[in-house]
C-alpha cells in the first residue's frame, strides 16, 4: 500500500521559532474565507430555541426516571429513546466551581470570573456565576438563572447572563 500524499497548505507556511511561539506571533496576514453551517440536531436545537424563549428544556426518560439536561434523544443509561420534553426550573445547584484570575487566553483579570457546573435535572451546564463574591461561593449553593431581556436573546447558552445565588 502506497503512503498517502502529504497535505499541502494553499499558501506558504513556516514553523514558528520558540520565541515567536511564546510571544504569540501571528504569521497569517491574509484573510481566509471560512463560511460554514452547523446543525445542532433535534435535541440541542430545541434546547437552544427554549433558551431564546427564556425556558430550560430537558428530555425525560420514563424508564429510569431521569430528566436529561442538556437534552438528548436517547438515554445513555437505558440505551433507549427518551420519552418527552419537559420544562426544567431555572434554578440549580453549584456542583463545582473555579476562581479564575486570567482569561482563556491568559490575560489577567482584575475581577475574577467564576465558572461553575450548575446541576439541573440529571445533568448540568457549565456557566458563570455572578452577583456573588468569590469567597462566598460554595459547592451545594442554590442558584438561579439571570436572563438577558427577551429582545436580546439569540438561542444561545449566553441568553443566560450568569447564575446568581437564590
N, C-alpha and C positions, 0 to 999 in steps of 0.2 A: 504494500500500500504506500503510495507516494505521500510525502509530507505536504500539508496544506500550504498554499502560497501565503507569504506574510501579508498582513493587513497594512495598507499604506494610507496615511492620512492625506486628505485632499489639499493640504497646504504644508509648507515646510515646517519641520519640527526640530527641536533640540532639547537635550536634557538640561535641567537646572543645576547650577552649581550648589554646593552645600550652603553657601552664604545666601544665594538667591532664594533657595527653599526656605531657610529660616526667616528671612526678611519678607517673605510673601511677595516676591517679584512676580508680576504678571507678564507673560510673554506673548499672549494673544492680543493683537492690536486691531483686528478686523472684526466686523460684526458677523455673526453666524445666525442664519435663519433656522429656528428650531420650533416650528409650529407643530403641535400635536394635540390629539384629543385623548381623553382618558375616560373610560366608563367605570363609574363607581360600583356598578352592579345593582341588583334589586335591593338587597338589604341595606347597604350603606347609602345608596341613592335615596331611599325613602327616609332613612335616618337623617340625612342632610336636609331633605325637604322639611322634616319635622323641626329641625333646629331653626330653619328660616321662619317657621310659624311660632317659635318660642315653646316648642314641645320636645321632650326627650322620649324617643321611641325605643322599645325593646321588642324582642321576639320571645314568646313563651313556648317552652317545651312542656307539654302536659304529662309526658311520660316520667320526667324526673322532677317536675315542679319548679324548674328554674326560669328566670327571665334574663335573657342574654342581652347585655349592653356592653359595647356596641352590638347591634343585632346581627345574627347570622341566620341563614335559611336552613341550616341543619344544626343538630345538637351534637357536639363533639363527644359528649359523654354517652349518649344513647345511640349514636350513629343513625339518626332518623331525622326526617324533616321537622322543623319547628312548626307550631300549630297556628299561632295568630299574633297580630300586632297588639302591643299594649303600651299605654302611656305610663311612663316612669316619672315619679315625683322629681322635681328639680332640686332635690336635696340628697346629700350623700354623706359619706364619712371619709376622713383622711386615712388612707391605708399606709402611705409612706410619703415622705417629702424630702426636699433638699433646700439648702440655703445657698444660692449662687451669687457670688460676687463678681463674676465675669460672664459675658455673653457667650453664645456658642462659638463665636469667632475670636474669643479671648480678649475682648475689650473690657476694661474694668468698669464696674458699676458702682455708683455712689450709693444708690438704694438697691439692696439685693432683691433678686427675683426669687419667688417661692414656688417652683414646680412641685406638683403633688399628684399622686394617683388617688382619684376620688372613686370610692366604691359606690356603684349604682346597680341595683338588682344583683345579678350573679356575675358581675364583671365590673368594669370601671373605665374611666378615661384619665388620660394624662393631661393636666391643665395647670394653670397658675392660680395661686391663692392671692387674695387682695383684701384690703380693709383690715389688716392684722399686722402686728409687729412680729418679726421672725422669732423672737424669744417666747411668744405666746402660742405658737403653733405646736400641736401635739398629735400624735397618732391616736385615732379614735374620735377626733374632733368633728362634730357635726357641722356641715357647711351647706350653703345654698347657692344656686347659680345666679349670677348678676348678668342680665341680658342687655345687649345693645337695643336701642329703640327699634321698633318694627321696620321703619323705613330704611334702616342701615343694615339690616340682615341680608346675607347673601347665600345662605345654605352652606355654612362652614362651621367647624367647631369653634371658630373665632366669633361666632354670633353670641357665644357666651364670653363676656369680657374677662371674667375671673370667677372664682368661688370665694364667698365670704363666710365667716363664722355665723352660725344661726344664733 
